[in-house]
């Protein structure tokens, strides 16, 4: 049985948030690649773009999975605050599990790339983080939901710390805005850890949306500055 925690009245709104997030992340990817083409010596733009592209594809995987999960009325039935899918066709469960697995895997991959870009010094903790990342990616079962969000919080805290060190040296406004976006996203994933309560799930989703709105603001600011 595959399931997704979501309040009944919020069903579908999280899909719209996912679509918005996908568009923002894809735009950020395009912007990074354009910056890399202008100055190929700055490879960080290329890897930054890859990181956001991975997260964008992860959002797309979640969107496609949720659309079928929510609107395939032949195989789904609402029970309280959960969407329950019966084992009528085993291929349906495989699709759901595969879709959400790739969502988590690609999101973690994207965040890991962003972490590696922001990490200037090579430290032993890199090997620990990489091993933990691979372990999380291979896990299956209901517990992975909580471990996934906990892993996201850990990665985001490390990224925030690295970019804050850069911000203290450069005082770059764009870096400060990026820190704000990552901080907001970290708060969202922390609240997702408690999201068995339907209201908290909605709050986390809205905060995640806010993080991508901040990214959109950063994109507009960069484009306006370049003009």
Secondary structure, DSSP 8 states (H G I E B T S, - for coil): -EEEE--GGGTTHHHHHHHHHHHHHHHHHHHHHHHHHH-TT-HHHHHHHHHHHHHHHHHHHHHHHHHHHHH-TTTEEEETTEEEE-TTSHHHHHHHHHHHHHHHHHHHHHHHHHHHHH--S--THHHHHHHHHHHHHH--STHHHHHHHHHHHHHHHHHHHHHHHHHHHH--HHHHHHHHHHHHHHHHHHHHTTTTSHHHHHHHHHHHHHHHHHHHHHHHHHHHHH-
